[in-house]
Amino acid sequence: MVEGGIPFPMLSDAGGRIGQVYGVYDEGAGVDVRGRFLIDPDGVIQAMEVRPPPVGRNFDELVRQVQAYQLVRKSGGAEATPAGWRPGEETLKVGIGLAGKVWRVWKPKKEG
């Protein structure tokens, strides 16, 4: 899938033990429902997505989220990424002055 391999750990859960812990094990079918969990270096789940098999996933969105979480972590929480943020775009500076005023400082780009 990725030239040179995948640079992060992935796992399979044939017995459903991990799926039971994360609440994604379908006991009737004997399998885990599709799920992905973004877990930070401290072991804290930062994001999760659980989808039934008929609904596809968006790998580009997964990568975007990982990049956003990395940026926020690197900033020590001083920066936030608005909806749809992409690397290189402006971030929001976290502070009391931003509360309720995000719309004044962040203008999403119009697609099309």
OpenMM code with the backbone's topology and positions (N, CA, C; nanometers):
from openmm import Vec3, app, unit

residues = "MET VAL GLU GLY GLY ILE PRO PHE PRO MET LEU SER ASP ALA GLY GLY ARG ILE GLY GLN VAL TYR GLY VAL TYR ASP GLU GLY ALA GLY VAL ASP VAL ARG GLY ARG PHE LEU ILE ASP PRO ASP GLY VAL ILE GLN ALA MET GLU VAL ARG PRO PRO PRO VAL GLY ARG ASN PHE ASP GLU LEU VAL ARG GLN VAL GLN ALA TYR GLN LEU VAL ARG LYS SER GLY GLY ALA GLU ALA THR PRO ALA GLY TRP ARG PRO GLY GLU GLU THR LEU LYS VAL GLY ILE GLY LEU ALA GLY LYS VAL TRP ARG VAL TRP LYS PRO LYS LYS GLU GLY".split()
positions = [
    Vec3(0.0808, -0.1200, 0.0000),
    Vec3(0.0000, 0.0000, 0.0000),
    Vec3(0.0854, 0.1267, 0.0000),
    Vec3(0.1922, 0.1269, 0.0791),
    Vec3(0.2778, 0.2444, 0.0904),
    Vec3(0.4204, 0.2009, 0.0603),
    Vec3(0.4846, 0.2708, -0.0330),
    Vec3(0.6216, 0.2357, -0.0687),
    Vec3(0.7104, 0.2426, 0.0547),
    Vec3(0.7846, 0.1374, 0.0799),
    Vec3(0.8711, 0.1315, 0.1965),
    Vec3(0.8016, 0.0841, 0.3229),
    Vec3(0.6734, 0.0524, 0.3144),
    Vec3(0.6005, 0.0034, 0.4313),
    Vec3(0.5276, 0.1140, 0.5042),
    Vec3(0.4542, 0.0758, 0.6041),
    Vec3(0.3759, 0.1704, 0.6838),
    Vec3(0.4587, 0.2065, 0.8068),
    Vec3(0.4830, 0.3361, 0.8295),
    Vec3(0.5743, 0.3772, 0.9363),
    Vec3(0.5115, 0.3863, 1.0756),
    Vec3(0.4041, 0.3138, 1.0985),
    Vec3(0.3414, 0.3153, 1.2296),
    Vec3(0.2806, 0.1781, 1.2548),
    Vec3(0.2598, 0.1430, 1.3808),
    Vec3(0.2075, 0.0100, 1.4110),
    Vec3(0.0602, -0.0068, 1.3719),
    Vec3(0.0292, -0.1223, 1.3188),
    Vec3(-0.1087, -0.1610, 1.2904),
    Vec3(-0.1251, -0.3010, 1.3484),
    Vec3(-0.2463, -0.3402, 1.3753),
    Vec3(-0.2654, -0.4737, 1.4304),
    Vec3(-0.3901, -0.5389, 1.3762),
    Vec3(-0.3972, -0.6673, 1.3969),
    Vec3(-0.5142, -0.7462, 1.3619),
    Vec3(-0.5668, -0.8059, 1.4921),
    Vec3(-0.6955, -0.8282, 1.4993),
    Vec3(-0.7576, -0.8739, 1.6242),
    Vec3(-0.8414, -0.9977, 1.5983),
    Vec3(-0.7762, -1.1060, 1.5595),
    Vec3(-0.8469, -1.2287, 1.5213),
    Vec3(-0.9407, -1.2816, 1.6297),
    Vec3(-0.9050, -1.2683, 1.7558),
    Vec3(-0.9887, -1.3205, 1.8630),
    Vec3(-1.0900, -1.2221, 1.9181),
    Vec3(-1.0816, -1.0970, 1.8769),
    Vec3(-1.1768, -0.9965, 1.9227),
    Vec3(-1.1493, -0.9394, 2.0600),
    Vec3(-1.0364, -0.9743, 2.1196),
    Vec3(-1.0082, -0.9261, 2.2553),
    Vec3(-0.9909, -0.7742, 2.2600),
    Vec3(-0.9194, -0.7203, 2.1626),
    Vec3(-0.8968, -0.5756, 2.1607),
    Vec3(-1.0268, -0.5037, 2.1238),
    Vec3(-1.1003, -0.5580, 2.0284),
    Vec3(-1.2279, -0.4991, 1.9888),
    Vec3(-1.3255, -0.4900, 2.1038),
    Vec3(-1.3230, -0.5877, 2.1926),
    Vec3(-1.4108, -0.5832, 2.3093),
    Vec3(-1.3718, -0.4673, 2.4007),
    Vec3(-1.2423, -0.4456, 2.4193),
    Vec3(-1.1947, -0.3359, 2.5040),
    Vec3(-1.2371, -0.2013, 2.4467),
    Vec3(-1.2280, -0.1873, 2.3137),
    Vec3(-1.2604, -0.0606, 2.2476),
    Vec3(-1.4074, -0.0496, 2.2080),
    Vec3(-1.4857, -0.1514, 2.2362),
    Vec3(-1.6287, -0.1460, 2.2102),
    Vec3(-1.6682, -0.1607, 2.0647),
    Vec3(-1.5848, -0.2285, 1.9848),
    Vec3(-1.6169, -0.2438, 1.8424),
    Vec3(-1.6319, -0.3914, 1.8014),
    Vec3(-1.6401, -0.4785, 1.8989),
    Vec3(-1.6532, -0.6213, 1.8675),
    Vec3(-1.8002, -0.6564, 1.8464),
    Vec3(-1.8299, -0.7176, 1.7326),
    Vec3(-1.9655, -0.7634, 1.7003),
    Vec3(-1.9730, -0.9104, 1.7396),
    Vec3(-2.0287, -0.9353, 1.8557),
    Vec3(-2.0340, -1.0716, 1.9088),
    Vec3(-2.1092, -1.1670, 1.8169),
    Vec3(-2.2199, -1.1221, 1.7597),
    Vec3(-2.2992, -1.2077, 1.6717),
    Vec3(-2.2223, -1.2531, 1.5486),
    Vec3(-2.1444, -1.1638, 1.4905),
    Vec3(-2.0669, -1.1962, 1.3711),
    Vec3(-1.9300, -1.2541, 1.4060),
    Vec3(-1.8865, -1.2341, 1.5309),
    Vec3(-1.7562, -1.2860, 1.5731),
    Vec3(-1.6385, -1.2088, 1.5152),
    Vec3(-1.6606, -1.0817, 1.4807),
    Vec3(-1.5535, -0.9993, 1.4244),
    Vec3(-1.5631, -0.8566, 1.4790),
    Vec3(-1.4550, -0.7828, 1.4643),
    Vec3(-1.4561, -0.6412, 1.4985),
    Vec3(-1.5203, -0.5629, 1.3845),
    Vec3(-1.5945, -0.4600, 1.4193),
    Vec3(-1.6438, -0.3649, 1.3205),
    Vec3(-1.5232, -0.2788, 1.2834),
    Vec3(-1.5200, -0.2315, 1.1584),
    Vec3(-1.4075, -0.1474, 1.1169),
    Vec3(-1.3933, -0.0284, 1.2092),
    Vec3(-1.2740, -0.0113, 1.2603),
    Vec3(-1.2499, 0.1030, 1.3469),
    Vec3(-1.1057, 0.1470, 1.3364),
    Vec3(-1.0853, 0.2753, 1.3592),
    Vec3(-0.9486, 0.3256, 1.3690),
    Vec3(-0.9431, 0.4192, 1.4869),
    Vec3(-0.8335, 0.4132, 1.5566),
    Vec3(-0.8155, 0.4912, 1.6772),
    Vec3(-0.6817, 0.5619, 1.6671),
    Vec3(-0.6817, 0.6938, 1.6816),
    Vec3(-0.5578, 0.7700, 1.6856),
    Vec3(-0.5211, 0.7861, 1.8323),
    Vec3(-0.4094, 0.7241, 1.8697),
    Vec3(-0.3662, 0.7214, 2.0087),
    Vec3(-0.2355, 0.7979, 2.0184),
    Vec3(-0.2310, 0.8962, 2.1058),
    Vec3(-0.1110, 0.9796, 2.1162),
    Vec3(0.0004, 0.9058, 2.1913),
    Vec3(0.1214, 0.9639, 2.1931),
    Vec3(0.2333, 0.8975, 2.2606),
    Vec3(0.2114, 0.8717, 2.4089),
    Vec3(0.1157, 0.9415, 2.4701),
    Vec3(0.0834, 0.9185, 2.6111),
    Vec3(-0.0204, 0.8091, 2.6303),
    Vec3(-0.0670, 0.7491, 2.5188),
    Vec3(-0.1665, 0.6422, 2.5268),
    Vec3(-0.3094, 0.6910, 2.5333),
    Vec3(-0.3339, 0.8184, 2.5043),
    Vec3(-0.4673, 0.8762, 2.5103),
    Vec3(-0.5305, 0.8730, 2.3706),
    Vec3(-0.6534, 0.8213, 2.3625),
    Vec3(-0.7242, 0.8212, 2.2345),
    Vec3(-0.7617, 0.9657, 2.2021),
    Vec3(-0.7104, 1.0167, 2.0911),
    Vec3(-0.7409, 1.1528, 2.0478),
    Vec3(-0.8566, 1.1551, 1.9482),
    Vec3(-0.8717, 1.0471, 1.8713),
    Vec3(-0.9800, 1.0408, 1.7730),
    Vec3(-1.0121, 0.8949, 1.7462),
    Vec3(-1.1362, 0.8717, 1.7083),
    Vec3(-1.1753, 0.7372, 1.6681),
    Vec3(-1.2821, 0.7476, 1.5609),
    Vec3(-1.2858, 0.6463, 1.4774),
    Vec3(-1.3870, 0.6403, 1.3726),
    Vec3(-1.4262, 0.4938, 1.3579),
    Vec3(-1.5542, 0.4678, 1.3681),
    Vec3(-1.6062, 0.3322, 1.3545),
    Vec3(-1.7085, 0.3342, 1.2425),
    Vec3(-1.6900, 0.2465, 1.1462),
    Vec3(-1.7788, 0.2449, 1.0293),
    Vec3(-1.8221, 0.1021, 0.9979),
    Vec3(-1.9452, 0.0862, 0.9540),
    Vec3(-1.9877, -0.0459, 0.9082),
    Vec3(-1.9199, -0.0770, 0.7743),
    Vec3(-1.9049, -0.2040, 0.7418),
    Vec3(-1.8334, -0.2411, 0.6183),
    Vec3(-1.8818, -0.1736, 0.4903),
    Vec3(-2.0113, -0.1453, 0.4710),
    Vec3(-2.0517, -0.0858, 0.3439),
    Vec3(-2.0066, 0.0590, 0.3228),
    Vec3(-1.9598, 0.1259, 0.4282),
    Vec3(-1.9217, 0.2659, 0.4160),
    Vec3(-1.7694, 0.2771, 0.4139),
    Vec3(-1.7175, 0.3369, 0.3082),
    Vec3(-1.5726, 0.3495, 0.2927),
    Vec3(-1.5123, 0.4555, 0.3833),
    Vec3(-1.3814, 0.4490, 0.3923),
    Vec3(-1.3072, 0.5443, 0.4740),
    Vec3(-1.2263, 0.6360, 0.3838),
    Vec3(-1.1814, 0.7482, 0.4382),
    Vec3(-1.1055, 0.8454, 0.3621),
    Vec3(-0.9639, 0.8533, 0.4186),
    Vec3(-0.8675, 0.7933, 0.3483),
    Vec3(-0.7305, 0.7894, 0.3961),
    Vec3(-0.6697, 0.9288, 0.4034),
    Vec3(-0.7023, 1.0159, 0.3074),
    Vec3(-0.6498, 1.1525, 0.3094),
    Vec3(-0.6936, 1.2259, 0.4361),
    Vec3(-0.8170, 1.2025, 0.4801),
    Vec3(-0.8657, 1.2666, 0.6025),
    Vec3(-0.7926, 1.2111, 0.7240),
    Vec3(-0.7631, 1.0833, 0.7245),
    Vec3(-0.6858, 1.0239, 0.8340),
    Vec3(-0.5487, 1.0915, 0.8433),
    Vec3(-0.4801, 1.1042, 0.7317),
    Vec3(-0.3476, 1.1670, 0.7301),
    Vec3(-0.3573, 1.3124, 0.7764),
    Vec3(-0.4597, 1.3848, 0.7293),
    Vec3(-0.4792, 1.5242, 0.7705),
    Vec3(-0.4974, 1.5342, 0.9217),
    Vec3(-0.5759, 1.4436, 0.9781),
    Vec3(-0.5984, 1.4463, 1.1222),
    Vec3(-0.4699, 1.4170, 1.1989),
    Vec3(-0.3925, 1.3191, 1.1549),
    Vec3(-0.2654, 1.2882, 1.2215),
    Vec3(-0.1761, 1.4125, 1.2183),
    Vec3(-0.1668, 1.4791, 1.1036),
    Vec3(-0.0837, 1.5994, 1.0926),
    Vec3(-0.1339, 1.7098, 1.1851),
    Vec3(-0.2651, 1.7252, 1.1948),
    Vec3(-0.3220, 1.8271, 1.2828),
    Vec3(-0.2912, 1.7957, 1.4292),
    Vec3(-0.3086, 1.6710, 1.4697),
    Vec3(-0.2781, 1.6342, 1.6083),
    Vec3(-0.1302, 1.6530, 1.6388),
    Vec3(-0.0438, 1.6220, 1.5432),
    Vec3(0.0991, 1.6407, 1.5635),
    Vec3(0.1330, 1.7884, 1.5824),
    Vec3(0.0734, 1.8752, 1.5009),
    Vec3(0.0988, 2.0186, 1.5122),
    Vec3(0.0519, 2.0713, 1.6472),
    Vec3(-0.0689, 2.0334, 1.6872),
    Vec3(-0.1240, 2.0800, 1.8151),
    Vec3(-0.0360, 2.0322, 1.9301),
    Vec3(0.0074, 1.9082, 1.9247),
    Vec3(0.0934, 1.8539, 2.0307),
    Vec3(0.2266, 1.9276, 2.0352),
    Vec3(0.2861, 1.9504, 1.9183),
    Vec3(0.4152, 2.0189, 1.9102),
    Vec3(0.4047, 2.1608, 1.9668),
    Vec3(0.2899, 2.2256, 1.9476),
    Vec3(0.2709, 2.3626, 1.9974),
    Vec3(0.2390, 2.3653, 2.1470),
    Vec3(0.2236, 2.2487, 2.2064),
    Vec3(0.1880, 2.2438, 2.3481),
    Vec3(0.0456, 2.2886, 2.3743),
    Vec3(-0.0374, 2.2825, 2.2704),
    Vec3(-0.1765, 2.3236, 2.2842),
    Vec3(-0.1981, 2.4722, 2.2608),
    Vec3(-0.0940, 2.5447, 2.2202),
    Vec3(-0.1066, 2.6885, 2.1953),
    Vec3(-0.1721, 2.7177, 2.0612),
    Vec3(-0.1710, 2.6183, 1.9711),
    Vec3(-0.2326, 2.6346, 1.8401),
    Vec3(-0.3431, 2.5311, 1.8230),
    Vec3(-0.4440, 2.5690, 1.7475),
    Vec3(-0.5531, 2.4776, 1.7144),
    Vec3(-0.5716, 2.4801, 1.5633),
    Vec3(-0.6205, 2.3706, 1.5105),
    Vec3(-0.6431, 2.3626, 1.3669),
    Vec3(-0.7929, 2.3677, 1.3404),
    Vec3(-0.8370, 2.4645, 1.2613),
    Vec3(-0.9799, 2.4732, 1.2315),
    Vec3(-1.0256, 2.3604, 1.1398),
    Vec3(-1.1549, 2.3465, 1.1235),
    Vec3(-1.2120, 2.2429, 1.0376),
    Vec3(-1.1531, 2.2530, 0.8978),
    Vec3(-1.1135, 2.1400, 0.8443),
    Vec3(-1.0605, 2.1355, 0.7090),
    Vec3(-0.9175, 2.1853, 0.6964),
    Vec3(-0.8512, 2.2183, 0.8076),
    Vec3(-0.7141, 2.2678, 0.8062),
    Vec3(-0.6234, 2.1703, 0.7330),
    Vec3(-0.5265, 2.2242, 0.6604),
    Vec3(-0.4238, 2.1453, 0.5913),
    Vec3(-0.2874, 2.2000, 0.6319),
    Vec3(-0.1837, 2.1152, 0.6333),
    Vec3(-0.0492, 2.1629, 0.6668),
    Vec3(-0.0112, 2.2845, 0.5820),
    Vec3(0.0468, 2.3832, 0.6485),
    Vec3(0.0875, 2.5053, 0.5813),
    Vec3(-0.0163, 2.6163, 0.5913),
    Vec3(-0.1396, 2.5808, 0.6247),
    Vec3(-0.2437, 2.6814, 0.6391),
    Vec3(-0.2371, 2.7437, 0.7787),
    Vec3(-0.3035, 2.8566, 0.7927),
    Vec3(-0.3053, 2.9290, 0.9187),
    Vec3(-0.3726, 2.8463, 1.0281),
    Vec3(-0.3190, 2.8572, 1.1472),
    Vec3(-0.3791, 2.7922, 1.2634),
    Vec3(-0.4431, 2.9002, 1.3510),
    Vec3(-0.5152, 2.8567, 1.4499),
    Vec3(-0.5757, 2.9483, 1.5461),
    Vec3(-0.4885, 2.9514, 1.6707),
    Vec3(-0.4662, 3.0684, 1.7261),
    Vec3(-0.3890, 3.0829, 1.8495),
    Vec3(-0.4865, 3.0723, 1.9663),
    Vec3(-0.4689, 2.9689, 2.0453),
    Vec3(-0.5604, 2.9396, 2.1552),
    Vec3(-0.5455, 3.0442, 2.2653),
    Vec3(-0.6579, 3.0899, 2.3149),
    Vec3(-0.6569, 3.1858, 2.4253),
    Vec3(-0.7975, 3.2335, 2.4529),
    Vec3(-0.8149, 3.3011, 2.5652),
    Vec3(-0.9467, 3.3479, 2.6052),
    Vec3(-1.0037, 3.4452, 2.5028),
    Vec3(-0.9184, 3.5192, 2.4333),
    Vec3(-0.9646, 3.6144, 2.3336),
    Vec3(-1.0277, 3.5486, 2.2114),
    Vec3(-1.0024, 3.4211, 2.1933),
    Vec3(-1.0575, 3.3486, 2.0780),
    Vec3(-1.1983, 3.2958, 2.1056),
    Vec3(-1.2316, 3.2784, 2.2326),
    Vec3(-1.3596, 3.2192, 2.2704),
    Vec3(-1.4765, 3.2955, 2.2084),
    Vec3(-1.5567, 3.2243, 2.1306),
    Vec3(-1.6736, 3.2818, 2.0673),
    Vec3(-1.6442, 3.3712, 1.9473),
    Vec3(-1.5169, 3.3790, 1.9080),
    Vec3(-1.4790, 3.4701, 1.7997),
    Vec3(-1.4050, 3.3996, 1.6865),
    Vec3(-1.4099, 3.2684, 1.6832),
    Vec3(-1.3384, 3.1947, 1.5799),
    Vec3(-1.3771, 3.2448, 1.4422),
    Vec3(-1.5023, 3.2734, 1.4227),
    Vec3(-1.5509, 3.3177, 1.2916),
    Vec3(-1.4860, 3.4482, 1.2467),
    Vec3(-1.4368, 3.5293, 1.3420),
    Vec3(-1.3714, 3.6558, 1.3057),
    Vec3(-1.2291, 3.6354, 1.2547),
    Vec3(-1.1628, 3.5321, 1.3050),
    Vec3(-1.0218, 3.5128, 1.2691),
    Vec3(-0.9995, 3.4024, 1.1673),
    Vec3(-1.0959, 3.3167, 1.1499),
    Vec3(-1.0778, 3.2053, 1.0569),
    Vec3(-1.1806, 3.2125, 0.9467),
    Vec3(-1.1324, 3.2231, 0.8265),
    Vec3(-1.2181, 3.2270, 0.7088),
    Vec3(-1.1854, 3.1052, 0.6219),
    Vec3(-1.2724, 3.0045, 0.6208),
    Vec3(-1.2426, 2.8858, 0.5388),
    Vec3(-1.2361, 2.9220, 0.3907),
    Vec3(-1.1473, 2.8517, 0.3210),
    Vec3(-1.1354, 2.8717, 0.1763),
    Vec3(-1.2552, 2.8098, 0.1080),
    Vec3(-1.3067, 2.8788, 0.0104),
    Vec3(-1.4197, 2.8253, -0.0662),
    Vec3(-1.3662, 2.7308, -0.1716),
    Vec3(-1.4290, 2.6119, -0.1780),
    Vec3(-1.3881, 2.5130, -0.2782),
    Vec3(-1.4663, 2.5373, -0.4053),
    Vec3(-1.4035, 2.5017, -0.5142),
    Vec3(-1.4780, 2.5107, -0.6378),
    Vec3(-1.4034, 2.5782, -0.7398),
] * unit.nanometer
topology = app.Topology()
chain = topology.addChain("A")
for resn in residues:
    res = topology.addResidue(resn, chain)
    for name in ("N", "CA", "C"):
        topology.addAtom(name, app.Element.getBySymbol(name[0]), res)
